[in-house]
Amino acid sequence: MKFFEYLKNTSRLSLYTPIFPMICGFVTFFCWMTGNSLLGMTILLLITCVVLIINEDILPVLPCLIYMIFNTSNNNILNEDKTWPVMFVLAILLIGAFISHLISYPVKFKNYKLTLPFFAITIALFAGGIGFLSLKQYLNGIMFILTLGPVMLILYYLIMTYTKPPKDVDYKKYVCYIMITLGFIIVAEMLTHFLRSDEPFIEMLRLDVINLGWGNRNGIATLLAIIAPCGFYLGYSDKKFAWLFYTIGLIFFGFIFITFCRSGILSILITFPVLLIYSFTKGANRSQLLISICVLAILISIFVLIKKEFILKAFEHISDLSFTTSGRSNLYEEALVCFIKNPMFGVGMGYVGPNLHLADFCIYWFHNTLLQALASMGIIGVLAYCYYYFVRGRIMFSNFKRFNVSISLGIIAFEIQSLMDAGSFLPVPYVLIVVILTAILEFNNTKESKTFMKSIDVNNIDICSA
């Protein structure tokens, strides 16, 4: 019995090493590269089931949960005959493991900070389109209603309830290891896509060429903007290898420019300078950061000198690209018209208009968070999302220590990009990752003393700092 107990404890602790997310990441990339998306999803989901059965803390589930979608190398996977039977079996296994987890570790109900905001969003999503859509049209958006509303509410609640890492585990570094491993997966898939393509690299700088199955250049840029600051946090935390983690973060920022996603570039032009200023003023291991920047600058300069003709040709192609709104102005105007048609509840998630071609299993995205809420859910949706963003802002800005600042800057980059894209209404992987990171920030706030917005004396209108 002692041997089995020792083996169980050793297995649990091994889940918290950087090797575990790296293994999950390798499985993900290998299955994506070989086109075995279902195999990768199956392996990760089986690991998830085992972790749920043997471990109370939910953190080791996160690599599997986050990486799952990145196995998808074909965006038509949901139309394949074998997909749904496999998904059905895996869903049964996951439900069984989840029930086992609940029996072993019962839920202690508590009203966390985002519980009511997510509940309000759920109501707004279900109410969207009332009085405007037919039942058939309404059901066209039901998958997104469920995944953006109740699924995210349940996910958030489970993370808040079951985030219970062992005392000797640095959960902040662990979360950042998960994220930078995701960054490596994305960069590796992106480079593989370039190597496999028959098109010259310069041609792939044109819009809408990069498609990895699970997402295009916009999705890549969105995720790298969220992930890159995590490398900086690890640079603050590891004196010996700070230069390595800073370099990783800088490289991820660099790859955003390679995607040539305009909204992604704009978002990091705002957040990256803030991150650099914070790193040199409040961060740690600043000399190593400076060395990393200088070395990368020298290497880039050498590359430019060696490949001068290539760079000039690349800039020539880039200058030919159109910097228009890519049809978004029509969508923005349509969103306002939709709001006017049904101002209280909007036109619903099942609405289909004339200005956007819809692929299978998609909704009509207006490519702007505010306009999407306004058009799809009307006044009730705007109020729900305002409530959500207000509470989430308090979570993000109630603690200006290094972990919160790093993660929050990534989330801010995501929100900036979502003002020009559909990220905030794409449940997997974007909203999923943001909900997970926000829940971790809220958990971290309970462990660290707050340095901002600690208490507000309404009578004296004073903000008291710790």
Protein Blocks (a to p, Z undefined) as FASTA:
>chain_A
ZZmmmmmmmmmmmmmpmklmmmmmmmmmmmmmnopmmlmmmmmmmmmmmmmmmpmblklm
mmmmmmmmmmpmbfklmmpmklmmmmmmmmmmmmmmmmmmmmmmccdddddfklmmmmmm
mmmmmmgophkacfklmmmmmmmmmmmmmmmmmmmmmmmmmgccdfklcfklmmmmmmmm
mmmmmmmmmmmmmmmpmbdfklmmpghkbcghjacfklmmmmmmmmmmmmmmmmmmmmkl
mmmmmmmmmmmmmmmmmnopaklmmmmmmmmmmmmmmmmmmmghklmmmmmmmmmmmmmm
mmmmmmmmmmmmmmmmmmmpccbenommmmmmmmmmmmmmmmmnonojkbccfkbccdeh
iacdehiaklmmmmmnommlmmmmmmmmmmmmmmmmmpccfklmmmmmmmmmmmmmmmmm
cklmcfblklmmmmmmmmmmmmmmmmpccfehkbccfklopacdZZ
